[in-house]
């Protein structure tokens, strides 16, 4: 995808995608605040899809909180509030580093296609009968295989894989 994790910044991605990159702060009821970017149309490997980008705002936490308070939030089905950011906010938060990428392909990827592209997963975590998470720690990749819906490919730096992807997925599993 041509994205460095971590490394590339919001400002650099804004130069790459311009107005196609929509940026928002997402505030949770518990006070957590996330800076996210969204690209509606993105092609990689001949497959069209959408990108959801997550950024590290730890160095800009105070500025992010000020923008959250200054920009009205739109309630989301999850209970969170989404605060769409304009150019002044994006410029102020521009040094935020990209931490993770979620790619939602338009085409449904079957198991054979995923395995042909990435090889066999290091682990598979089932979530009910419908969902499976295929884990590729050395690639920093988790692939959501949904037998009835869309796939989601989540990327992080391989060094962040356990903390950012594997541990949260394992926490969703009921105790044995």
N, CA, C and O atoms as a DFTB+ gen file, in Angstrom:
704 C
 N C O
     1  1       0.813      -1.206       0.000
     2  2       0.000       0.000       0.000
     3  2       0.851       1.263       0.000
     4  3       0.338       2.368      -0.179
     5  1       2.151       1.092       0.202
     6  2       3.032       2.249       0.195
     7  2       2.946       3.102       1.443
     8  3       3.229       4.299       1.400
     9  1       2.557       2.497       2.554
    10  2       2.417       3.230       3.818
    11  2       3.392       2.665       4.840
    12  3       3.478       1.448       5.006
    13  1       4.130       3.538       5.528
    14  2       5.076       3.106       6.555
    15  2       4.401       3.127       7.911
    16  3       3.828       4.136       8.320
    17  1       4.476       1.995       8.608
    18  2       3.875       1.878       9.935
    19  2       4.944       1.569      10.967
    20  3       5.671       0.593      10.780
    21  1       5.090       2.322      12.028
    22  2       4.675       3.724      12.092
    23  2       5.661       4.560      11.298
    24  3       6.702       4.052      10.882
    25  1       5.371       5.770      11.090
    26  2       6.309       6.633      10.377
    27  2       5.626       7.712       9.588
    28  3       5.828       8.897       9.851
    29  1       4.818       7.324       8.620
    30  2       4.157       8.327       7.793
    31  2       3.159       9.100       8.657
    32  3       2.521       8.528       9.541
    33  1       3.031      10.378       8.401
    34  2       2.190      11.228       9.249
    35  2       0.889      11.607       8.546
    36  3       0.730      11.427       7.339
    37  1      -0.017      12.128       9.333
    38  2      -1.275      12.646       8.802
    39  2      -0.998      13.716       7.751
    40  3      -1.647      13.727       6.705
    41  1      -0.059      14.606       8.004
    42  2       0.262      15.671       7.042
    43  2       0.739      15.078       5.713
    44  3       0.354      15.561       4.649
    45  1       1.565      14.049       5.768
    46  2       2.061      13.424       4.539
    47  2       0.933      12.728       3.775
    48  3       0.889      12.768       2.545
    49  1       0.040      12.102       4.502
    50  2      -1.085      11.442       3.846
    51  2      -2.059      12.464       3.270
    52  3      -2.685      12.217       2.239
    53  1      -2.185      13.593       3.922
    54  2      -3.036      14.670       3.391
    55  2      -2.464      15.180       2.068
    56  3      -3.218      15.488       1.145
    57  1      -1.140      15.271       1.971
    58  2      -0.516      15.667       0.705
    59  2      -0.781      14.613      -0.375
    60  3      -1.000      14.953      -1.537
    61  1      -0.760      13.359       0.007
    62  2      -0.971      12.265      -0.948
    63  2      -2.403      12.215      -1.461
    64  3      -2.625      12.077      -2.664
    65  1      -3.386      12.326      -0.553
    66  2      -4.778      12.139      -0.928
    67  2      -5.612      13.415      -0.970
    68  3      -6.732      13.401      -1.479
    69  1      -5.088      14.506      -0.447
    70  2      -5.839      15.758      -0.467
    71  2      -7.203      15.615       0.186
    72  3      -7.332      15.024       1.258
    73  1      -8.209      16.156      -0.465
    74  2      -9.562      16.134       0.074
    75  2     -10.205      14.759       0.083
    76  3     -11.259      14.581       0.693
    77  1      -9.591      13.772      -0.587
    78  2     -10.135      12.408      -0.538
    79  2      -9.934      11.772       0.840
    80  3     -10.600      10.795       1.180
    81  1      -9.018      12.329       1.626
    82  2      -8.785      11.838       2.989
    83  2      -9.677      12.626       3.941
    84  3      -9.447      13.811       4.185
    85  1     -10.675      11.971       4.465
    86  2     -11.565      12.576       5.463
    87  2     -10.982      12.260       6.837
    88  3     -10.567      11.131       7.096
    89  1     -10.953      13.257       7.713
    90  2     -10.325      13.088       9.019
    91  2     -11.322      13.456      10.113
    92  3     -12.055      14.438       9.999
    93  1     -11.336      12.654      11.172
    94  2     -12.253      12.903      12.288
    95  2     -11.635      12.423      13.594
    96  3     -10.792      11.527      13.624
    97  1     -12.081      13.048      14.656
    98  2     -11.814      12.553      16.006
    99  2     -13.030      11.734      16.412
   100  3     -14.166      12.125      16.148
   101  1     -12.792      10.617      17.044
   102  2     -13.874       9.771      17.525
   103  2     -13.742       9.692      19.039
   104  3     -12.746       9.196      19.565
   105  1     -14.770      10.193      19.736
   106  2     -14.730      10.185      21.204
   107  2     -15.693       9.126      21.729
   108  3     -16.845       9.035      21.306
   109  1     -15.184       8.336      22.657
   110  2     -15.974       7.285      23.295
   111  2     -16.578       7.816      24.592
   112  3     -16.116       8.823      25.129
   113  1     -17.594       7.150      25.087
   114  2     -18.234       7.536      26.343
   115  2     -17.270       7.497      27.518
   116  3     -17.429       8.250      28.479
   117  1     -16.257       6.610      27.445
   118  2     -15.318       6.475      28.556
   119  2     -14.170       7.483      28.493
   120  3     -13.236       7.415      29.291
   121  1     -14.243       8.421      27.536
   122  2     -13.232       9.461      27.435
   123  2     -12.131       9.187      26.429
   124  3     -11.364      10.092      26.100
   125  1     -12.031       7.951      25.927
   126  2     -11.005       7.662      24.917
   127  2     -11.264       8.492      23.663
   128  3     -12.406       8.726      23.269
   129  1     -10.175       8.923      23.059
   130  2     -10.248       9.773      21.874
   131  2      -9.316       9.201      20.810
   132  3      -8.145       8.936      21.081
   133  1      -9.837       9.014      19.609
   134  2      -9.037       8.453      18.517
   135  2      -9.082       9.398      17.327
   136  3     -10.111      10.012      17.043
   137  1      -7.954       9.507      16.637
   138  2      -7.866      10.279      15.400
   139  2      -7.880       9.274      14.258
   140  3      -7.028       8.388      14.184
   141  1      -8.864       9.422      13.360
   142  2      -9.033       8.477      12.271
   143  2      -9.122       9.197      10.940
   144  3      -9.591      10.332      10.854
   145  1      -8.665       8.519       9.913
   146  2      -8.800       8.990       8.548
   147  2      -9.537       7.951       7.728
   148  3      -9.530       6.763       8.051
   149  1     -10.173       8.413       6.666
   150  2     -10.974       7.526       5.839
   151  2     -10.787       7.902       4.378
   152  3     -10.886       9.073       4.010
   153  1     -10.516       6.900       3.548
   154  2     -10.409       7.083       2.105
   155  2     -11.445       6.150       1.476
   156  3     -11.349       4.928       1.593
   157  1     -12.424       6.740       0.815
   158  2     -13.546       5.971       0.256
   159  2     -13.117       5.038      -0.875
   160  3     -13.590       3.905      -0.958
   161  1     -12.228       5.508      -1.742
   162  2     -11.811       4.707      -2.899
   163  2     -10.297       4.537      -2.892
   164  3      -9.543       5.503      -3.018
   165  1      -9.872       3.284      -2.741
   166  2      -8.460       2.967      -2.720
   167  2      -8.265       1.639      -3.437
   168  3      -9.013       0.690      -3.204
   169  1      -7.266       1.566      -4.306
   170  2      -6.983       0.328      -5.019
   171  2      -5.609      -0.189      -4.628
   172  3      -4.637       0.565      -4.579
   173  1      -5.544      -1.467      -4.353
   174  2      -4.270      -2.126      -4.098
   175  2      -4.355      -3.544      -4.650
   176  3      -5.359      -4.231      -4.463
   177  1      -3.315      -3.968      -5.317
   178  2      -3.287      -5.318      -5.875
   179  2      -4.421      -5.597      -6.845
   180  3      -4.854      -6.741      -6.980
   181  1      -4.910      -4.560      -7.526
   182  2      -6.003      -4.729      -8.475
   183  2      -7.374      -4.853      -7.834
   184  3      -8.352      -5.155      -8.517
   185  1      -7.455      -4.621      -6.518
   186  2      -8.728      -4.729      -5.808
   187  2      -9.084      -3.363      -5.240
   188  3      -8.283      -2.738      -4.545
   189  1     -10.292      -2.910      -5.542
   190  2     -10.780      -1.647      -4.983
   191  2     -11.325      -1.881      -3.588
   192  3     -11.803      -2.968      -3.262
   193  1     -11.246      -0.843      -2.771
   194  2     -11.781      -0.943      -1.432
   195  2     -11.722       0.392      -0.724
   196  3     -11.482       1.430      -1.340
   197  1     -11.945       0.352       0.580
   198  2     -11.900       1.539       1.426
   199  2     -10.816       1.367       2.477
   200  3     -10.511       0.254       2.905
   201  1     -10.240       2.498       2.887
   202  2      -9.211       2.494       3.931
   203  2      -9.715       3.233       5.151
   204  3     -10.337       4.290       5.035
   205  1      -9.450       2.683       6.314
   206  2      -9.656       3.367       7.581
   207  2      -8.289       3.429       8.242
   208  3      -7.649       2.397       8.446
   209  1      -7.838       4.630       8.579
   210  2      -6.501       4.859       9.119
   211  2      -6.608       5.308      10.570
   212  3      -7.475       6.113      10.912
   213  1      -5.732       4.791      11.422
   214  2      -5.708       5.238      12.821
   215  2      -4.345       5.850      13.118
   216  3      -3.309       5.358      12.671
   217  1      -4.375       6.941      13.887
   218  2      -3.182       7.734      14.147
   219  2      -2.890       7.823      15.638
   220  3      -3.792       7.710      16.468
   221  1      -1.625       8.026      15.964
   222  2      -1.161       8.218      17.332
   223  2      -1.241       9.696      17.681
   224  3      -0.546      10.518      17.084
   225  1      -2.079      10.031      18.636
   226  2      -2.221      11.437      19.044
   227  2      -1.601      11.706      20.407
   228  3      -1.856      12.752      21.003
   229  1      -0.786      10.775      20.913
   230  2      -0.254      10.960      22.258
   231  2       0.516      12.270      22.400
   232  3       0.438      12.917      23.444
   233  1       1.259      12.671      21.368
   234  2       2.013      13.925      21.447
   235  2       1.125      15.149      21.250
   236  3       1.517      16.263      21.599
   237  1      -0.064      14.952      20.696
   238  2      -0.988      16.066      20.455
   239  2      -2.284      15.895      21.248
   240  3      -3.333      16.383      20.827
   241  1      -2.224      15.214      22.378
   242  2      -3.435      14.906      23.144
   243  2      -4.210      16.159      23.528
   244  3      -5.436      16.184      23.419
   245  1      -3.514      17.198      23.975
   246  2      -4.208      18.428      24.387
   247  2      -4.888      19.088      23.189
   248  3      -6.028      19.539      23.298
   249  1      -4.206      19.147      22.054
   250  2      -4.795      19.749      20.856
   251  2      -5.985      18.923      20.378
   252  3      -7.008      19.480      19.979
   253  1      -5.856      17.602      20.416
   254  2      -6.963      16.742      19.989
   255  2      -8.184      16.976      20.877
   256  3      -9.305      17.070      20.378
   257  1      -7.973      17.068      22.175
   258  2      -9.088      17.315      23.101
   259  2      -9.732      18.676      22.841
   260  3     -10.953      18.808      22.914
   261  1      -8.922      19.678      22.541
   262  2      -9.480      21.006      22.237
   263  2     -10.331      20.963      20.968
   264  3     -11.403      21.566      20.918
   265  1      -9.859      20.253      19.946
   266  2     -10.647      20.156      18.719
   267  2     -11.915      19.348      18.950
   268  3     -12.961      19.667      18.384
   269  1     -11.839      18.315      19.765
   270  2     -13.048      17.552      20.102
   271  2     -14.088      18.465      20.728
   272  3     -15.272      18.384      20.403
   273  1     -13.640      19.338      21.631
   274  2     -14.563      20.238      22.321
   275  2     -15.076      21.350      21.414
   276  3     -16.165      21.878      21.638
   277  1     -14.297      21.714      20.384
   278  2     -14.663      22.829      19.512
   279  2     -15.546      22.414      18.330
   280  3     -16.276      23.238      17.779
   281  1     -15.481      21.151      17.947
   282  2     -16.213      20.683      16.764
   283  2     -17.381      19.814      17.224
   284  3     -17.182      18.859      17.976
   285  1     -18.597      20.135      16.779
   286  2     -19.739      19.307      17.188
   287  2     -19.555      17.860      16.767
   288  3     -19.028      17.576      15.691
   289  1     -19.988      16.961      17.611
   290  2     -19.873      15.539      17.313
   291  2     -21.195      14.960      16.850
   292  3     -22.262      15.361      17.316
   293  1     -21.114      14.020      15.936
   294  2     -22.289      13.337      15.423
   295  2     -22.353      11.969      16.091
   296  3     -21.391      11.203      16.025
   297  1     -23.480      11.653      16.737
   298  2     -23.591      10.337      17.382
   299  2     -23.459       9.203      16.372
   300  3     -23.977       9.279      15.258
   301  1     -22.760       8.155      16.781
   302  2     -22.557       6.967      15.955
   303  2     -23.341       5.801      16.556
   304  3     -23.653       5.821      17.746
   305  1     -23.662       4.785      15.751
   306  2     -24.405       3.627      16.282
   307  2     -23.715       2.957      17.471
   308  3     -24.378       2.358      18.317
   309  1     -22.387       3.057      17.535
   310  2     -21.623       2.429      18.620
   311  2     -21.752       3.181      19.943
   312  3     -21.340       2.680      20.989
   313  1     -22.325       4.385      19.895
   314  2     -22.392       5.226      21.085
   315  2     -21.310       6.287      21.107
   316  3     -21.363       7.216      21.913
   317  1     -20.327       6.154      20.228
   318  2     -19.260       7.161      20.124
   319  2     -19.801       8.405      19.420
   320  3     -20.916       8.409      18.899
   321  1     -18.985       9.457      19.417
   322  2     -19.311      10.674      18.680
   323  2     -18.174      10.938      17.704
   324  3     -17.000      10.836      18.059
   325  1     -18.533      11.275      16.477
   326  2     -17.543      11.557      15.440
   327  2     -17.515      13.057      15.188
   328  3     -18.536      13.683      14.905
   329  1     -16.300      13.618      15.300
   330  2     -16.077      15.052      15.121
   331  2     -15.274      15.248      13.834
   332  3     -14.054      15.084      13.839
   333  1     -15.943      15.598      12.736
   334  2     -15.264      15.801      11.451
   335  2     -14.358      17.020      11.559
   336  3     -14.775      18.068      12.051
   337  1     -13.117      16.881      11.099
   338  2     -12.129      17.946      11.245
   339  2     -11.890      18.668       9.928
   340  3     -11.849      18.055       8.861
   341  1     -11.733      19.974      10.025
   342  2     -11.397      20.808       8.889
   343  2      -9.897      21.018       8.796
   344  3      -9.122      20.466       9.577
   345  1      -9.511      21.821       7.829
   346  2      -8.094      22.023       7.534
   347  2      -7.288      22.564       8.723
   348  3      -6.182      22.075       8.953
   349  1      -7.785      23.550       9.494
   350  2      -6.969      24.030      10.631
   351  2      -6.640      22.920      11.636
   352  3      -5.515      22.838      12.129
   353  1      -7.618      22.075      11.934
   354  2      -7.382      20.976      12.879
   355  2      -6.416      19.952      12.290
   356  3      -5.531      19.454      12.987
   357  1      -6.586      19.640      11.017
   358  2      -5.717      18.663      10.363
   359  2      -4.278      19.173      10.347
   360  3      -3.343      18.400      10.554
   361  1      -4.102      20.453      10.105
   362  2      -2.750      21.012      10.128
   363  2      -2.149      20.932      11.523
   364  3      -0.980      20.576      11.673
   365  1      -2.927      21.256      12.537
   366  2      -2.404      21.222      13.904
   367  2      -2.066      19.790      14.346
   368  3      -1.114      19.579      15.099
   369  1      -2.836      18.828      13.883
   370  2      -2.616      17.428      14.262
   371  2      -1.781      16.675      13.229
   372  3      -1.649      15.453      13.310
   373  1      -1.222      17.389      12.268
   374  2      -0.526      16.788      11.137
   375  2       0.667      15.928      11.484
   376  3       1.038      15.065      10.688
   377  1       1.280      16.122      12.627
   378  2       2.454      15.319      13.000
   379  2       2.071      13.948      13.557
   380  3       2.946      13.126      13.830
   381  1       0.778      13.697      13.726
   382  2       0.339      12.399      14.249
   383  2       0.776      11.287      13.297
   384  3       0.540      11.361      12.091
   385  1       1.417      10.254      13.854
   386  2       1.938       9.142      13.049
   387  2       0.861       8.086      12.810
   388  3       0.032       7.812      13.678
   389  1       0.893       7.515      11.640
   390  2      -0.016       6.432      11.293
   391  2       0.356       5.189      12.108
   392  3       1.511       4.760      12.109
   393  1      -0.630       4.618      12.798
   394  2      -0.401       3.422      13.608
   395  2      -0.980       2.163      12.979
   396  3      -0.413       1.077      13.103
   397  1      -2.110       2.318      12.306
   398  2      -2.771       1.140      11.768
   399  2      -3.619       1.472      10.560
   400  3      -4.074       2.602      10.379
   401  1      -3.819       0.452       9.737
   402  2      -4.600       0.584       8.521
   403  2      -5.580      -0.582       8.468
   404  3      -5.195      -1.737       8.648
   405  1      -6.838      -0.272       8.222
   406  2      -7.830      -1.304       7.943
   407  2      -8.262      -1.122       6.498
   408  3      -8.645      -0.025       6.090
   409  1      -8.200      -2.188       5.734
   410  2      -8.578      -2.161       4.331
   411  2      -9.797      -3.055       4.163
   412  3      -9.779      -4.225       4.545
   413  1     -10.853      -2.496       3.588
   414  2     -12.092      -3.235       3.377
   415  2     -12.276      -3.386       1.865
   416  3     -12.765      -2.467       1.208
   417  1     -11.892      -4.532       1.312
   418  2     -12.007      -4.701      -0.136
   419  2     -13.466      -4.811      -0.568
   420  3     -14.303      -5.343       0.162
   421  1     -13.761      -4.299      -1.772
   422  2     -15.110      -4.452      -2.310
   423  2     -15.385      -5.901      -2.656
   424  3     -16.485      -6.409      -2.436
   425  1     -14.381      -6.557      -3.195
   426  2     -14.528      -7.966      -3.564
   427  2     -14.412      -8.830      -2.316
   428  3     -13.624      -8.536      -1.417
   429  1     -15.187      -9.877      -2.266
   430  2     -15.087     -10.821      -1.160
   431  2     -13.901     -11.739      -1.433
   432  3     -13.810     -12.346      -2.500
   433  1     -13.010     -11.837      -0.480
   434  2     -11.818     -12.672      -0.619
   435  2     -12.078     -14.025       0.042
   436  3     -12.446     -14.092       1.214
   437  1     -11.885     -15.094      -0.718
   438  2     -12.078     -16.414      -0.125
   439  2     -10.776     -16.882       0.529
   440  3      -9.724     -16.262       0.375
   441  1     -10.877     -17.976       1.249
   442  2      -9.728     -18.495       1.997
   443  2      -8.563     -18.827       1.072
   444  3      -7.409     -18.570       1.414
   445  1      -8.853     -19.395      -0.093
   446  2      -7.780     -19.762      -1.020
   447  2      -7.025     -18.539      -1.512
   448  3      -5.802     -18.574      -1.648
   449  1      -7.748     -17.454      -1.781
   450  2      -7.112     -16.222      -2.254
   451  2      -6.222     -15.626      -1.168
   452  3      -5.089     -15.228      -1.437
   453  1      -6.735     -15.566       0.056
   454  2      -5.946     -15.008       1.161
   455  2      -4.708     -15.860       1.402
   456  3      -3.614     -15.328       1.592
   457  1      -4.871     -17.164       1.397
   458  2      -3.734     -18.045       1.649
   459  2      -2.724     -17.980       0.503
   460  3      -1.520     -18.062       0.744
   461  1      -3.188     -17.838      -0.728
   462  2      -2.265     -17.720      -1.858
   463  2      -1.449     -16.439      -1.754
   464  3      -0.278     -16.422      -2.134
   465  1      -2.048     -15.372      -1.248
   466  2      -1.369     -14.071      -1.153
   467  2      -0.438     -13.987       0.048
   468  3       0.673     -13.469      -0.066
   469  1      -0.885     -14.498       1.215
   470  2      -0.136     -14.312       2.460
   471  2       0.430     -15.599       3.049
   472  3       1.235     -15.546       3.979
   473  1       0.027     -16.745       2.528
   474  2       0.456     -18.021       3.086
   475  2      -0.479     -18.464       4.195
   476  3      -1.470     -17.794       4.487
   477  1      -0.163     -19.592       4.812
   478  2      -1.013     -20.050       5.910
   479  2      -0.841     -19.127       7.127
   480  3       0.270     -18.685       7.417
   481  1      -1.939     -18.837       7.834
   482  2      -1.822     -17.968       9.004
   483  2      -1.089     -18.673      10.148
   484  3      -1.105     -19.899      10.258
   485  1      -0.452     -17.869      10.990
   486  2       0.222     -18.418      12.173
   487  2      -0.807     -18.930      13.175
   488  3      -0.544     -19.872      13.923
   489  1      -1.981     -18.300      13.182
   490  2      -3.064     -18.716      14.084
   491  2      -4.392     -18.286      13.479
   492  3      -4.465     -17.364      12.667
   493  1      -5.431     -18.981      13.900
   494  2      -6.810     -18.644      13.517
   495  2      -7.626     -18.562      14.793
   496  3      -7.613     -19.476      15.618
   497  1      -8.329     -17.465      14.942
   498  2      -9.190     -17.281      16.105
   499  2     -10.633     -17.193      15.629
   500  3     -10.982     -16.318      14.837
   501  1     -11.466     -18.105      16.115
   502  2     -12.871     -18.103      15.738
   503  2     -13.632     -17.149      16.651
   504  3     -13.365     -17.053      17.849
   505  1     -14.574     -16.456      16.054
   506  2     -15.479     -15.581      16.805
   507  2     -16.881     -15.986      16.376
   508  3     -17.416     -15.466      15.397
   509  1     -17.470     -16.917      17.115
   510  2     -18.741     -17.488      16.708
   511  2     -18.532     -18.428      15.530
   512  3     -17.409     -18.841      15.241
   513  1     -19.618     -18.758      14.860
   514  2     -19.528     -19.678      13.734
   515  2     -19.244     -18.965      12.424
   516  3     -18.822     -19.592      11.453
   517  1     -19.468     -17.682      12.391
   518  2     -19.390     -16.927      11.142
   519  2     -18.030     -16.277      10.889
   520  3     -17.608     -16.163       9.738
   521  1     -17.341     -15.851      11.947
   522  2     -16.123     -15.050      11.798
   523  2     -14.878     -15.821      12.220
   524  3     -14.883     -16.578      13.191
   525  1     -13.807     -15.600      11.451
   526  2     -12.486     -16.105      11.807
   527  2     -11.474     -14.997      11.576
   528  3     -11.546     -14.270      10.586
   529  1     -10.535     -14.878      12.496
   530  2      -9.428     -13.931      12.354
   531  2      -8.181     -14.746      12.037
   532  3      -7.761     -15.595      12.823
   533  1      -7.602     -14.478      10.885
   534  2      -6.352     -15.125      10.502
   535  2      -5.224     -14.189      10.870
   536  3      -5.206     -13.034      10.444
   537  1      -4.277     -14.680      11.665
   538  2      -3.212     -13.840      12.200
   539  2      -1.879     -14.129      11.511
   540  3      -1.456     -15.277      11.379
   541  1      -1.234     -13.044      11.077
   542  2       0.079     -13.093      10.429
   543  2       1.007     -12.124      11.165
   544  3       1.245     -11.021      10.673
   545  1       1.539     -12.509      12.336
   546  2       2.325     -11.582      13.147
   547  2       3.561     -11.019      12.450
   548  3       3.892      -9.850      12.646
   549  1       4.246     -11.824      11.644
   550  2       5.464     -11.315      10.997
   551  2       5.156     -10.262       9.940
   552  3       6.031      -9.476       9.576
   553  1       3.924     -10.238       9.447
   554  2       3.499      -9.224       8.481
   555  2       2.777      -8.061       9.149
   556  3       2.521      -7.039       8.512
   557  1       2.444      -8.211      10.443
   558  2       1.644      -7.195      11.127
   559  2       0.224      -7.169      10.586
   560  3      -0.379      -6.102      10.479
   561  1      -0.318      -8.335      10.243
   562  2      -1.599      -8.430       9.544
   563  2      -2.553      -9.369      10.259
   564  3      -2.175     -10.460      10.685
   565  1      -3.797      -8.926      10.382
   566  2      -4.899      -9.787      10.805
   567  2      -5.978      -9.665       9.731
   568  3      -6.353      -8.559       9.340
   569  1      -6.468     -10.796       9.264
   570  2      -7.504     -10.805       8.233
   571  2      -8.782     -11.354       8.851
   572  3      -8.809     -12.472       9.366
   573  1      -9.837     -10.555       8.793
   574  2     -11.146     -11.007       9.246
   575  2     -11.806     -11.731       8.078
   576  3     -12.074     -11.131       7.037
   577  1     -12.059     -13.002       8.255
   578  2     -12.750     -13.812       7.263
   579  2     -14.192     -13.966       7.744
   580  3     -14.453     -14.618       8.755
   581  1     -15.118     -13.361       7.010
   582  2     -16.541     -13.395       7.362
   583  2     -17.248     -14.264       6.338
   584  3     -17.297     -13.914       5.159
   585  1     -17.793     -15.387       6.768
   586  2     -18.419     -16.328       5.835
   587  2     -19.672     -15.753       5.185
   588  3     -20.140     -16.285       4.179
   589  1     -20.224     -14.677       5.740
   590  2     -21.450     -14.114       5.188
   591  2     -21.314     -12.649       4.797
   592  3     -22.308     -12.011       4.450
   593  1     -20.123     -12.115       4.847
   594  2     -19.993     -10.690       4.563
   595  2     -18.627     -10.329       4.034
   596  3     -17.972     -11.117       3.351
   597  1     -18.213      -9.129       4.360
   598  2     -16.957      -8.578       3.852
   599  2     -15.770      -9.004       4.698
   600  3     -15.887      -9.315       5.884
   601  1     -14.629      -9.004       4.036
   602  2     -13.373      -9.236       4.727
   603  2     -12.800      -7.890       5.146
   604  3     -13.106      -6.855       4.554
   605  1     -11.970      -7.922       6.169
   606  2     -11.243      -6.730       6.601
   607  2      -9.804      -7.156       6.835
   608  3      -9.542      -8.133       7.537
   609  1      -8.866      -6.410       6.238
   610  2      -7.450      -6.644       6.453
   611  2      -6.939      -5.521       7.338
   612  3      -7.048      -4.349       6.976
   613  1      -6.382      -5.863       8.491
   614  2      -5.863      -4.874       9.431
   615  2      -4.352      -5.002       9.496
   616  3      -3.810      -6.083       9.727
   617  1      -3.676      -3.864       9.286
   618  2      -2.218      -3.821       9.315
   619  2      -1.741      -2.924      10.443
   620  3      -2.312      -1.862      10.692
   621  1      -0.691      -3.360      11.121
   622  2       0.062      -2.545      12.074
   623  2       1.536      -2.903      11.874
   624  3       1.855      -3.856      11.164
   625  1       2.420      -2.146      12.494
   626  2       3.835      -2.522      12.459
   627  2       3.965      -3.893      13.133
   628  3       3.338      -4.122      14.166
   629  1       4.763      -4.806      12.574
   630  2       4.907      -6.130      13.189
   631  2       5.275      -6.073      14.673
   632  3       4.836      -6.925      15.444
   633  1       6.065      -5.092      15.081
   634  2       6.435      -4.970      16.497
   635  2       5.224      -4.639      17.376
   636  3       5.250      -4.894      18.580
   637  1       4.169      -4.077      16.789
   638  2       2.951      -3.706      17.529
   639  2       1.850      -4.753      17.411
   640  3       0.770      -4.589      17.978
   641  1       2.122      -5.826      16.677
   642  2       1.075      -6.789      16.356
   643  2       0.390      -7.361      17.595
   644  3      -0.838      -7.356      17.683
   645  1       1.166      -7.846      18.538
   646  2       0.569      -8.485      19.718
   647  2      -0.310      -7.502      20.494
   648  3      -1.447      -7.827      20.836
   649  1       0.202      -6.320      20.771
   650  2      -0.543      -5.356      21.589
   651  2      -1.752      -4.771      20.861
   652  3      -2.817      -4.613      21.458
   653  1      -1.597      -4.453      19.592
   654  2      -2.656      -3.724      18.877
   655  2      -3.680      -4.625      18.188
   656  3      -4.830      -4.219      18.017
   657  1      -3.293      -5.833      17.792
   658  2      -4.238      -6.700      17.088
   659  2      -4.515      -8.005      17.832
   660  3      -5.669      -8.306      18.136
   661  1      -3.488      -8.770      18.124
   662  2      -3.704     -10.102      18.688
   663  2      -4.342     -10.058      20.075
   664  3      -5.327     -10.756      20.316
   665  1      -3.809      -9.261      20.980
   666  2      -4.340      -9.231      22.350
   667  2      -5.814      -8.813      22.390
   668  3      -6.602      -9.471      23.069
   669  1      -6.216      -7.744      21.688
   670  2      -7.649      -7.405      21.697
   671  2      -8.545      -8.517      21.119
   672  3      -9.654      -8.743      21.604
   673  1      -8.053      -9.200      20.087
   674  2      -8.856     -10.293      19.519
   675  2      -8.951     -11.449      20.492
   676  3     -10.016     -12.047      20.643
   677  1      -7.852     -11.772      21.154
   678  2      -7.881     -12.873      22.133
   679  2      -8.787     -12.531      23.303
   680  3      -9.416     -13.422      23.874
   681  1      -8.865     -11.255      23.674
   682  2      -9.715     -10.832      24.783
   683  2     -11.203     -10.999      24.449
   684  3     -12.024     -11.099      25.361
   685  1     -11.562     -11.031      23.177
   686  2     -12.956     -11.214      22.768
   687  2     -13.422     -12.648      22.925
   688  3     -14.622     -12.919      22.987
   689  1     -12.470     -13.563      22.988
   690  2     -12.817     -14.981      23.044
   691  2     -13.303     -15.356      24.438
   692  3     -12.714     -14.935      25.434
   693  1     -14.360     -16.134      24.515
   694  2     -14.821     -16.580      25.832
   695  2     -13.821     -17.533      26.470
   696  3     -13.128     -18.266      25.765
   697  1     -13.739     -17.531      27.804
   698  2     -12.801     -18.432      28.477
   699  2     -13.134     -19.898      28.172
   700  3     -14.298     -20.276      28.036
   701  1     -12.089     -20.699      28.071
   702  2     -12.283     -22.125      27.730
   703  2     -12.735     -22.903      28.932
   704  3     -12.948     -24.112      28.840
